[in-house]
Amino acid sequence: MPLYDLLTGPMLYTWSFFIALAVFFIGILYRIIGFFRLNIGPNLPVFTMAGRIKAFLSGLFGILASPARIFHLFKTVILDVVLQLPLLRQDFLKWVMHICIFWGFAGLFFFHALEGYVSEVIFSNYLSTLNPFMALRNIAGVMVMAGLVIAVYRRKTHFRLRQISRRPDYLAIALLALIMISGFGLEAAKIISSGVFYEMVEEYGSLDEEELPALKAVWQEEFNVQFPGETIEVTPELMEEGELLNEDNCAACHANPRSAFVSYPISVAMTPVAGFFNRNRLDALILKIHFLSCFLALAYLPFSKFLHILTTPVSLMISGLAGQQIKRDENRATRRVFDLSACTQCGTCTSHCAVGPLYEILDNPWVFPSERVTRIRESAWGRPMEPESRDAFSLGSFICTMCNKCSQICPAGLDLQDIWKETRERLAEESLPDPVIRIRDLRKKQTPEKAGLQTPVVIKPGKNPLIASLKRSFQTATFSQCYTCLTCTSTCPVTGVTGEIREFGSAPHQVIHALVLGQTDLAKDASIVWDCLTCYKCQENCPQGVRITDIFYQLKNMVYHQEFGI
């Protein structure tokens, strides 16, 4: 077969479809294997892939063997997956967006793309050119386009979404928009195409040459078909004859396209350039664009955020059945990897994150939960992190307060809390522990003599800029009110466990007294500052209202800025 025919004829669609389908299945198989092979968190304990598959099948059998759990699963599918009620309770506009894209695209996929396997089986009289199928196809397309418009609007106007939106997000929107726009354009081009009309007459019609003008008149006037270079004298007699011919030869398969309420107006708008379209058979070009964009999306799906179309419903079912209470470690390891692929990057967790505002101070995108999910997923699937980014990622991971709000509000049902916990343990294993611990150890290594009593305390004359900055702060200006009554030390659980306050820096009152004396270096290096549990007992019990815990926070912030320049 000549290469030209292969690239322009029907074989183009056949070969491109099977190639895209092969890439899709290979990608899906690769993902499924990864769910049971990859690990998030410390290297130990290590579960074999076979052991994790066995644990998954055991859990699945437990669900199928329980009528109560099957009923709960069915309820989860209806309420959470089909109707997406958790999303409705959070944000009505986002719910409308997801419903439009989800149901619109599902309708087009099953009842249009798979019409030979679904529509023709369900509807005995189905043809894509009949009503109500043309109208329903346009409704589904409009739903998807409306969802995409809302998606772009939200990402452009929502403060947090604008900060976390990346090229893959807009690429996914652009690819879906290309499929929808080319679909509407294809239908409109077919409506005005005289070439499509002649192909239909040649393949299905049984008309004499002298009958053809009458049929052309009807299709020109009522179906908006354009015949460039031909002048058809439309008369009542010709239209009457054409109506009879259309009823006998065409009406069973072709309804009036005006019910395609989007495509038909587009075809009317294309009428001035219909001659150019028909002479160059641009309907065939749009057909290629539409099919190839669909095949590209199919092949791209397993390797893109499109994968959540398949994984998010499963994640919602898992969350509906087990929540955050999966018991077997093997299944928890599998779920962590799976959840990373179920993330839709909707930004809900980031919008509600308690530490999200720190991005404005630190300019660290990994403060945002959604950004950490992306980075953890990329690392798990084999994309190593650049050395210069590891400290920033570690800071973003440990600055999280582990409040679990992100898991509770995640519309995809992800157990993000478990992912954060395991990621932190992995970072600590790689010598990237909590920044507070790292700074404490670093300070001890740099100035070990300041931690003990070997160095005499010397009152420094003049103004101390650190003391001045503390006094300017509402939270920390109260240290000068301390009269060392030791109430803070008596209520401190850290000193209560150690029982040792003879060494300087091991008790809260010593730090406050050092600040009163202007010994800021001693205060910053005090072990109690870095061992503080932030339980606020010292601050709550202080009879003078000294904000001891807040002062410790301020000291740690100052040291962090000194060490890392942030």
N, C-alpha and C positions, 0 to 999 in steps of 0.2 A: 504494500500500500504506500503511495507517495506520502512524503512527510507533510505536504500541504494539506492533503485530505485528512491526515491524522490530526492535524492541528486545527482544522476548521470544520470537519464533518462531525457526525454523531459519535464517532469514536473518541473525540475529545472529551465529551461528557462521560462516556463509559469508563475510559482509562483514568480520568481525573477523579471520578467518584470512587473507583476501587482503590486508587492510591490513597486518597483521603481516608477512606474507611480502614485501610490497612494501618495507616499511621495512627488513627484513632484507637483501634484495638490494641496496637502495640503500646501506645501511651497509657491506656487504661490498665493493661496488664502490668506495665512498669510501675504505675502508681500503687496498684493493689499489692504487689510484692513489697514495695517500699513501706506500706503501712505495717506489714508484719516483720520487716527486716530492720528498719531504722529505729534509732533510740534518741529520745530527748532527755537530757540530764546526765548524771554520772554514768561512767562506764559499767559500774557494778550496782546491782546484780545484772548479769547478762542473761537474757532469755533467748533461747534458740527460736528460729523462725517457725519450726515445726511445733514447738511448745506453745507459741503464741497463737498459731492457727488452731491448735487443739483446744486451747482455752476459749477462743472465740466461738468455735463450733459448739463447745459445751454450754456456753452462755446462751447461744441462739436456741439450742435444744431446750434449755430450761424455760425460755420464753414460750416456745411453741407447745410445750407440755402443760402450760398453765392457762386455763381459760380466762382467768382474771387478768393475767398479763397481756393476753391477746386482745381482750376488750380494751385495756388501757392503751395498747399500741394503736388500735383502730381509732380510739378517741384522739390520740396525739396526731395521727395522720390527718384526720378531718379538721381539727381545731388549729393545730400549729403549722402543718404543712400546706394543706389546701386553702384554709381561710386565713392563715397567718395572723391569728388573733393577738399573740403577744406583741407583734409589731404594731398592730392597730392601737393597742393600749399605750404604746410609747409615743408614736408620731403618726398622725393621720396622713400627712402628705407623703411620708416615706412608705406607708402602707399602700397608698394609692399607686405610687411608683412601682413597687414590687408586684402588686397584683396585676397592673397593666402589662408589665414586661413578662411576668411569669405566665399568666393565662393567655395573653395575646400570642406569645411565641409558642406556647404549648399547642394552642389551637392551630396555628399555621403549620407546625411541625407534624402533628398527627393527622390533621384533616386535609392538609394541602400537600406537604412534602411526601407524606406516606399515604396519599389518597388511595393508591392501589391496594393497600393492605388494611386501611381503616375505613375511609369514607365509602368506597365501593362495596365493602362488606356490610356496613351498617345501613346505608341508603341504597335501595335497589335501583333508584332512578338517578343516581349521582352522575353528574358531569360538571366539570369545573366551569363551564360556560352557561350553566343554568342557574335560576334563582331557587332558593334563597342563598345558594352557595357563593355567588359573586359578592352579595352584600355582606355575608358573614366573613368572607375573606378580607374584605375592606375594613370591617369592624375590628378584626383581630390585628390587622396592620396598623390601624389608627391607635389601638391600645398600646402597641409596642412603641410607636413613635411618641405618644403622649408620655409614656414612662421614661423614654430617653430624654425628652425635653425636661421633665422634672428632675432627672438625674443630673443633667448639666446645670440646671438652675440651682439645685441644692449645692453642688460642688463649687459653683461660682459665688454664691451668696452666703453659705454657711461658713462661719469663721474657722472652725476647726477642720471642716472638710476641705476647705481651700488650702489649708496648711499641709494636709496629708495626701492630697490628690497627686498622683504620679502619672507618668506616661502610659503604663499599662491600663490604668483606669479609663483614660480617654481613648486608648486604642480599642478597648472592648466596646465602648460606646460608638466609636466611629465604624467599627466592623458591623455591628448590628444595624446602624443607620444605613450603611451601604447596602446591606441585604434588603432592608425595607424600602429604601428609595428606588433601588433598581427593580424591586418587585412591582411597585406602583408604576414606575416608568415603563416596564415591560408590558404590563397589561394595557397601559394607555397606547403604547406603540403598536400593539397588536390590534387595538380597536381601529386605528386609522390606516393600518397597513393594507394596501391593495394586494401585496404579495401573499399575505396570509389568506386573503379572500380567494385569490386564484388557486392557491394550494388546496383550500377546502373544497372548492368546486370540482377541481380535478380529481381529488381523492374520493369524495363522497357524493358529488352531484351526478345527475343523469339528465343534463339539460342540453337542448339544441342550441346552436350558435345564435339563432334569432331570439331565443328566450333570455339570453344573458343580460341584455341592456335593461330589461324590466327588473330583474333581480338586483342589478347594480344600482338602479334608481332607489329601490327600497333600502338597501344597505347604506347608500350614501346619505339619504335623508333621515333615516331612523336609527342607524347604527353608527353613523359618523365615519364610515370608511371613505377615504380620500383616494381618488383615481387621478394621479397627476398626468397631465397631457391629454386627458379625455374630457370631452364635453358631453354631458348626459342631459338631454332635453327632457325635463321632468314634466309629465302631464298626468291628469287624473286617471286616464285610461292606462297609462304605463304603470302608475303606482298600484292600480287595482290588479293588473296582471301580475305585478311583482309580489304583491301580498299573497296571492294564491300560490305562486311558485315558492315563496319563502315558507308558507304553511306546509306545503307538500314535501319540501326538500331540506329545510334548515331548522324549522321551529322546534323540532324534537330535541335538537342538540344545542341550539343557540338562542338564548333569551336576549331581550333588549339590554344593552350594556349600561343603560342609565341607572340601573340599580347598583352598579359599582360606583358609589357616590363620591369616591375620591379619584379613581382611575378615569372615569368618564370626563369629569371637568378638566383633568389634565390633558386628555386627548383633544378636547375642544380647544384648549390653550395652545396645543401643538399644531392646530390646523394650518396656521400661516406657513409653517416649515414642513408641512406634510410631504410636499413634493421632494424636498431634500432627503427626508427620512425614507421615503418609499424607493426613490431611485438608488439609494445606497444601502437599502435593507438594514437600517440601523436597529430595527427590532431584533435582528439576529445578533448584533453586537451587544445590545443590552441583555439579551438572553444569556450570552456567554459570561458577561459581567455578573449577572445574578447567580447563575449556577456556580461559577468558580468562586465567588465570595462565600456562598454557602458551603462549598467543599473545603475552602480555606478555614472557615470557622470550625467545621467538623474536625479537621486535622489539628487545629490549634487548641481545641478544647482541653485535652488532657494536660497541656503544658502552660495553661494560662489561668486567670481568675475565673474563666468560664467553667472550670471544673466544679465550682461550688453549686452549679446547677444540679449535679448529681450527688455531691457529698453533703450539702447543707440539709436536704430532707432527711438523710440518714442520721446526721448529727442531731437534728431535732427529735427524731424518734428515740435515739439513745438517751438524750437528755430527758425526754418525757418519761422514759421507763426507769432510768437509774439516777438521773440528776448528777450529783457529784459523789455518789455513793458506790462507785464500782469497787468491788472488794479485791478481786484477783489482780496482783501486780502485773501479770502478763497482759491482761486486758487494759489496764490503765496505761501501760507503755504503748499499746497499739492505739488507744484512743488519743493519746497526746499527738502522735504523728498524724492521725486522721483529722483531728480538729484543726490542725494547721492548714489543711487543704480545704476545710469547710468554711474557713473565714471568707466573708464576702467583701471585706475592706469597706464596710458601710460607715465606719467611723463612730458608731454608737458608743463603744467603750472609751474612745478618746474624748468624745464630747462630754462624758460624765466622769472622767478621771479626776480624782482629787488633786493629783500633782501635775496635771496637764498645764496649768498656768506657768509652771516653772520653765516651760519652753521659751517664754519671752525673756527669761533671765539667762538660761544656759545655752539657748540656741542648739539644743540637742534633740534631734527628732526621735530618739529612742526613749525619751520620756513618755511618748505616746504609746499606749498598749498596741494599737493597730500596727504601728511601725515595728515594734519588737516582734510581733507575730510574723511579719514579712521576713525580717532578718533571721529569725530562728528557723523558719521554713526553708529559706535559701541555704542556711548552714547545714540543716539536716539532710537536704537533698544534694549536698556535695559542693556548694559554692563557699569556699573559705572566706573568712572575714579578714580584711586588711589589718595589719598590726596596728596602724595608727587609729583605727576605729574601735579597737577592742576596749580601750579605757572608757571611751564615750558610751559604748554599749553597756559596759559593766555599770557605769554610773546610772544610766537609764533604767537598768534592771533593779538595782538596789535602792534607788530612790522611791520605788513603788512601796506603798504602805501596806500592801497585801490585805486591803479592806474587802476584797472579793466582790466589789460592786460590779466590776466589768463582767464577771461570770454571771451574775444575777440578772443583768440587763441585756446580755448578748442575744440578739434575735436569732442567731444560728445555733444557740444552745451549747456553746463551747465552754469547756472547763478550763478557763484561762488561769485560775488560781494554781492548779496543779502544774501547768506549763511554767509559770513564773517560779514556783518552788524548785522544780527540777533544774531549770536553767541557772538559778542562783547556785545550786549545789555544784553544777558543772563548772561554773565560773570560779568558785572557790577551789575546786579540784585543779583548775588550771592556773592557780596562783593569782586569781583575780577576785579576792573576797570583797566583802562590803567595804566601800571606800573609807568608812570610819575606822575599821580595823586596820586597813592598809596605812592610813595616815598615823594612827597611834603607833604602829610598829615602826614606821619610818621615823617619827619624831624620837622614839626611844633609841633608835640606832644613831641618829644624827647628834643628839645631845643627851647622852646617858647620865651625865653628871648632874643635870638639872632635876632629876627625879628623886634624889636623896638629900640628906642633910650635910653632905660633905662640903658643898658650896655654901658659904655664909650668905645670909640674906642682907643685901645692901639697899638702903633706901636711895632711890635715884632722884636727884634734884631736878627741878624744872617740870614742865608739862609733859605728860605721856599721851601721845596721840591716840593710842588704843583706849586708854581710860577715858579720854575726851569723847571718843565715838560711842563708848558704852553709856556715858552719861547723857548723850543726846537721844538715846533710844528709850522709848516709853517702857519697853519690856525689860530692859536691863539696867536702867538708871537707879534702881532701888538698892544696889549692892552696898552703897555707903551707909545704909540704915542698919546694917548687921552689927550686933554687939556680942557675937560669938557665944550665944547661949547653948549651942550644940544640939538644939532641937532638930535641925535638919539631919545631922549625923545620926541622932538617936532613931529617927524614923526611916533612914535609908536602908533598903533591903540589901544593897551591895555591901555596905560596911557591916550589916548584920550577919551576912554569910561569912565574910572574912574575919570579922572580929578584931581587925588590926587597923589602928589609926595612928600609930606612932610614926610611921613613915609619911613624910610630907606628900600631900597629893592624894592620899587614900580616903579622905573624908571631905564632904561638901563644905563644911565651915572653913576648912583650911584654904580652899580655893577663893572663897569670898573674902577672907581676911587678907589673902595675898593681893587681891585687887584693891582693897582698901589701902594697902601699903604701896601700891603702884608696881607690884612685881608681876607684870603681865606675862612674861616668859614662863615663870613658874606656874602661873595659873593655866596657861594654854597646854603645858606638858603634863599637867596633873593626871594621874591614871583614872581618877574618879570621873573626870570629864568625859573620857572615852569609854569608860565602863558603865556609864549612866544608863539606866533602863528607861528613862523618860516616863516614869510612873507618876511623877508630879507630887509624890508624898511630901518631899522636903518643902516644896513651894506651898502646898496646901496647909502645912502645919506651922509655917514660920510666923511667929507672933508679930514680927515687924513688917510682914508683907513683902519680903525680899523675893523676887521672882527668880529663884535659884535655877530651876530647869531651863527657863528661857535664857538666862545668862550662859549656861553651858552650851545651849544651841548656838548662841551668838559667838562664843569662843571657837566652837568647832567650825562654824562658817568662816570665821576669820582665818583659821589655820588652813582650811581647804582652799580659800582664795590665795593664800600665801604660797601653798605648795603647787597648785594647779593653775593659778591665774584665772579662776572662774568665780 
